[in-house]
Amino acid sequence: VIDVDTIRREEFPITRRGVYLDHATLGPPPTRHVSAVTAFLQRMSAEGLDDLFAISDEGVDDVRAKAAALLNADPSHVFFVRSTSHGVAVVAEGLSWRDGDEVVLYELDHPAGVFPWLNLADRGVKVRFIKDRGRFGFDADDVREMLSPRTRAVCVSLVNFAHGTRADVEEIAEICRSRGIWFVVDAVQAMGALTVDTSRLGADVVVAHGYKFLLSGFGLGIACCSDRALAELKVRQIGWNSVENPFDVDRILAFDMRFPSSAKRFEPSFQPLPQVFGLGATLDLFHEVGTGAIEKRVLSLAGRLVAGLREKGYEVVGPQASGPRSPIISIALRSDDERERMQRGLGESKTTCAVRESRVRLSPYFYNTEEEIDRVLSCL
Ligand SMILES: Cc1ncc(COP(=O)(O)O)c(C=O)c1O
């Protein structure tokens, strides 16, 4: 059982402000994250970093191991990125494309998972979009239907940013694997909140920026890649740190460009070190609470929200309406009256949330309480 009261008091000052249900936009970093970032910056400021190379190597590897544990991955497959789109681009830019190659995407996906592929038009790559057709989601058969002998890659979000439907990534991964198609998963609306078992999933890259359910701010994200990615992708964003021995200061000018066998080859320079240690602190919190317990609680709170909304006559869109499988709930506003009622209720209950595609989007997390959910519902 999660000790929600203590966690709220010690780690989430935002809970004093009102009901925060907007983790799909921004996840507030816990207090221990802020302390870790601040302590590191203070040390940089007061002392410099005479152990910079060790921090950048073993220090970052400590946090890499925590990220690997979260994803049930081997640390050698985990690399840090600047953003979700950066992780997607490791595949989009790293493949050798032939004129007429095709990529399959979903038409309601976030631009972060779309632009890196559309950007390949000048290399002859065609993007084919799976149609939503008013379903707020798609299934593995939709992916199958879009495939052709020219399909080289499929990229989808694990959880859609707007309607919150969870994609059947396990089955899609299987389809891709059996045909040698590259599979990339944008997990930014899932990682932290839902179990993402990369070793079972077997996608070529799974990636999430830190600032949503990873509660870790901007400019640092976690990615995990397959063996095939390490064997076959060209490293396009190269830097001094991409190579086997970046800190061999006596041989800097040997320009020895051998890559390490691990995914560190995708890390061209220093990581944003304060953020890395902040992320490490947040991952410790997840570990203490238990990732299984977090997922269970997130889905239970989302379920409570959906049940209450439907009881009040609101329309929750898509498959989430019949039992949430993700932390994102999207409500269609069908009339001015409903819109007004919603606005007033959210204001009265001091709820922070978002509007996406003219629908209200609520996204709770494990430290929200049942009472908060009920308070919001009673105001709606
Ligand atoms: C599904 C999805 N992918 C990606 C992003 C953000 O992309 P990036 O990490 O590249 O900033 C968002 C932000 O809302 C998102 O919802």
The ligand as a Tripos MOL2 file, in Angstrom:
@<TRIPOS>MOLECULE
LIG
   16    16     1     0     0
SMALL
NO_CHARGES

@<TRIPOS>ATOM
      1 C1          2.9390   11.6700  -27.3040 C.3       1 LIG1
      2 C2          3.9350   12.7670  -27.1300 C.ar      1 LIG1
      3 N1          5.1510   12.6390  -27.6630 N.ar      1 LIG1
      4 C3          6.1070   13.5810  -27.5170 C.ar      1 LIG1
      5 C4          5.8610   14.7490  -26.8060 C.ar      1 LIG1
      6 C5          6.9220   15.7560  -26.6100 C.3       1 LIG1
      7 O1          7.9880   15.5550  -27.4570 O.3       1 LIG1
      8 P1          9.4750   15.9790  -27.0600 P.3       1 LIG1
      9 O2          9.9020   15.0950  -25.9470 O.co2     1 LIG1
     10 O3         10.2260   15.7440  -28.3060 O.co2     1 LIG1
     11 O4          9.4540   17.3950  -26.6300 O.co2     1 LIG1
     12 C6          4.5830   14.9330  -26.2480 C.ar      1 LIG1
     13 C7          4.2610   16.1890  -25.5370 C.2       1 LIG1
     14 O5          3.1650   16.5270  -25.2820 O.2       1 LIG1
     15 C8          3.6280   13.9200  -26.4010 C.ar      1 LIG1
     16 O6          2.4320   14.0420  -25.8330 O.3       1 LIG1
@<TRIPOS>BOND
     1     1     2 1
     2     2     3 ar
     3     2    15 ar
     4     3     4 ar
     5     4     5 ar
     6     5     6 1
     7     5    12 ar
     8     6     7 1
     9     7     8 1
    10     8     9 2
    11     8    10 1
    12     8    11 1
    13    12    13 1
    14    12    15 ar
    15    13    14 2
    16    15    16 1
@<TRIPOS>SUBSTRUCTURE
     1 LIG1         1 GROUP 0 **** ****
